[in-house]
């Protein structure tokens, strides 16, 4: 019985360490030009927009490696969630063109939405000829895509509060489930 409590205590303390580690800064996209448009600057100061010639796999790979939480040289793995591009209106910003929308998640902590607009790959323009597809340009230079980053962070006190409530809730659910099984046998 004591082994269960020691294990639960160790998990609880590891969770506290994980939840109190510093939140990574919103990364800069390499080989890209930073957008100075109102929607990427003063209207949404927490968001960053970039014009780039990198494709989706390169952008997502770079963001996942740059937006990492490290502890003594060990990188804590993150999760990637893929959303429909239409959800970018709710998740990132209204009136935002989107070809892909992914979220890099650290559960119970924070996440980074990565929205990419690549008109040449968009199904909206699939039936058009290449010369009819709108081009992305910034300061007169053409680019393949525009990437918008939106971090979503939570305060440390909220993380710890939820983490602390998980343990008694798990205990109550376990015993409630055990009690209902004992009655049915």
C-alpha positions as CSV (number, residue, x, y, z in Angstrom):
1,X,0.0,0.0,0.0
2,X,2.8,2.4,0.8
3,X,4.4,1.7,-2.6
4,X,1.2,3.1,-4.2
5,X,1.5,6.4,-2.2
6,X,5.2,6.7,-2.9
7,X,4.5,6.2,-6.7
8,X,1.7,8.8,-6.6
9,X,3.9,11.2,-4.7
10,X,6.7,10.8,-7.2
11,X,4.3,11.4,-10.1
12,X,2.9,14.4,-8.3
13,X,6.3,16.0,-7.8
14,X,7.5,15.2,-11.4
15,X,4.3,16.9,-12.6
16,X,5.0,20.0,-10.5
17,X,8.5,20.2,-11.9
18,X,7.1,19.8,-15.5
19,X,4.4,22.4,-14.9
20,X,6.8,25.0,-13.4
21,X,9.5,24.9,-16.1
22,X,9.8,28.1,-18.0
23,X,7.6,28.6,-21.0
24,X,9.6,28.7,-24.3
25,X,9.5,32.0,-26.2
26,X,7.6,32.2,-29.4
27,X,10.3,31.3,-31.9
28,X,11.5,33.2,-35.0
29,X,11.2,31.3,-38.3
30,X,14.6,31.1,-40.0
31,X,15.0,32.0,-43.7
32,X,11.9,34.1,-43.5
33,X,10.9,37.8,-43.4
34,X,9.0,39.0,-40.4
35,X,5.7,40.5,-41.3
36,X,5.0,44.1,-40.4
37,X,1.3,44.0,-41.2
38,X,-1.2,45.3,-38.6
39,X,-2.6,41.8,-37.9
40,X,0.8,40.5,-37.2
41,X,2.0,43.4,-35.0
42,X,0.0,45.9,-33.0
43,X,-3.5,44.3,-33.5
44,X,-2.3,40.9,-32.2
45,X,0.9,41.6,-30.3
46,X,1.3,38.0,-29.2
47,X,1.2,36.6,-32.7
48,X,4.0,36.6,-35.3
49,X,3.8,36.5,-39.1
50,X,6.5,35.4,-41.5
51,X,6.9,35.2,-45.3
52,X,8.9,32.2,-46.3
53,X,9.8,29.9,-49.2
54,X,9.9,26.9,-46.8
55,X,7.3,24.2,-47.1
56,X,5.0,22.8,-44.4
57,X,7.2,20.0,-43.3
58,X,10.2,22.3,-42.9
59,X,8.2,25.0,-41.0
60,X,6.5,22.5,-38.6
61,X,9.8,20.6,-38.0
62,X,11.6,23.8,-37.2
63,X,8.9,25.1,-34.9
64,X,8.7,21.8,-33.0
65,X,12.4,21.9,-32.4
66,X,12.6,25.6,-31.5
67,X,9.5,25.6,-29.3
68,X,10.9,23.0,-26.9
69,X,11.0,22.6,-23.2
70,X,14.3,21.4,-21.9
71,X,15.4,20.1,-18.6
72,X,19.1,19.4,-18.0
73,X,19.7,18.8,-21.7
74,X,16.7,16.5,-22.0
75,X,14.0,17.7,-24.4
76,X,10.5,17.0,-23.2
77,X,8.5,15.7,-26.1
78,X,5.6,17.7,-27.5
79,X,2.5,16.6,-29.4
80,X,1.3,17.8,-32.7
81,X,-2.4,18.2,-33.4
82,X,-3.6,18.7,-37.0
83,X,-6.8,20.8,-37.5
84,X,-8.9,21.7,-40.5
85,X,-7.8,25.0,-42.1
86,X,-11.3,26.4,-41.6
87,X,-10.7,26.3,-37.8
88,X,-8.0,29.0,-38.1
89,X,-10.7,31.6,-37.8
90,X,-11.5,30.5,-34.3
91,X,-8.1,29.2,-33.1
92,X,-5.8,31.9,-34.5
93,X,-7.5,34.9,-36.0
94,X,-10.6,35.9,-37.9
95,X,-10.1,36.7,-41.6
96,X,-6.9,34.5,-41.9
97,X,-6.3,32.5,-45.0
98,X,-5.1,29.0,-44.2
99,X,-3.9,25.9,-46.0
100,X,-2.8,24.1,-42.9
101,X,-3.2,24.6,-39.1
102,X,-1.2,22.6,-36.6
103,X,-0.8,22.9,-32.9
104,X,2.4,22.0,-31.0
105,X,1.1,21.0,-27.5
106,X,2.6,20.5,-24.1
107,X,-0.4,19.0,-22.1
108,X,-1.6,21.0,-19.1
109,X,0.8,23.9,-20.0
110,X,1.0,25.7,-23.3
111,X,0.8,25.3,-27.0
112,X,1.8,27.0,-30.3
113,X,-0.6,27.3,-33.3
114,X,1.2,27.2,-36.6
115,X,-1.0,28.4,-39.5
116,X,0.3,28.3,-43.0
117,X,-1.1,29.8,-46.2
118,X,0.2,28.3,-49.4
119,X,-2.1,29.4,-52.3
120,X,-0.4,27.2,-54.8
121,X,-1.4,24.1,-52.7
122,X,-4.8,25.3,-51.6
123,X,-7.8,23.2,-52.8
124,X,-9.6,26.5,-53.3
125,X,-7.4,27.2,-56.4
126,X,-7.0,23.5,-57.6
127,X,-9.1,24.1,-60.7
128,X,-7.2,27.2,-61.8
129,X,-4.1,27.5,-63.9
130,X,-0.8,28.4,-62.2
131,X,-0.8,32.0,-63.6
132,X,-4.4,32.5,-62.1
133,X,-3.3,31.6,-58.5
134,X,-2.7,34.6,-56.3
135,X,0.9,35.2,-55.3
136,X,2.2,36.1,-51.9
137,X,4.6,39.0,-51.9
138,X,6.2,41.1,-49.2
139,X,8.2,44.3,-50.0
140,X,8.0,43.3,-53.7
141,X,9.6,39.9,-53.1
142,X,7.4,36.8,-54.0
143,X,7.1,34.0,-51.4
144,X,5.6,30.5,-51.4
145,X,3.8,30.9,-48.0
146,X,2.9,33.0,-45.1
147,X,3.2,31.5,-41.7
148,X,1.4,32.8,-38.6
149,X,2.4,31.7,-35.1
150,X,0.1,32.1,-32.1
151,X,1.2,31.0,-28.6
152,X,-1.4,30.0,-26.0
153,X,0.0,30.0,-22.5
154,X,-1.6,29.4,-19.1
155,X,-0.5,30.9,-15.8
156,X,1.6,28.7,-13.5
157,X,-1.0,28.9,-10.7
158,X,-3.7,27.5,-13.0
159,X,-1.6,24.6,-14.1
160,X,-0.7,23.7,-10.5
161,X,-4.4,24.1,-9.4
162,X,-5.6,21.7,-12.1
163,X,-2.7,19.3,-11.5
164,X,-3.5,19.2,-7.8
165,X,-7.2,18.6,-8.4
166,X,-6.5,15.6,-10.7
167,X,-5.2,13.5,-7.8
168,X,-8.3,13.6,-5.6
169,X,-10.5,13.3,-8.7
170,X,-8.7,10.2,-9.8
171,X,-8.9,8.7,-6.3
172,X,-12.7,9.3,-6.2
173,X,-13.3,7.9,-9.6
174,X,-11.2,4.8,-8.9
175,X,-13.1,4.0,-5.7
176,X,-16.5,4.8,-7.2
177,X,-15.7,2.5,-10.1
178,X,-14.5,-0.2,-7.8
179,X,-17.6,0.1,-5.6
180,X,-19.9,-0.2,-8.6
181,X,-18.1,-3.3,-9.8
182,X,-18.3,-4.9,-6.3
183,X,-22.1,-4.4,-6.3
184,X,-22.5,-6.1,-9.7
185,X,-20.5,-9.2,-8.8
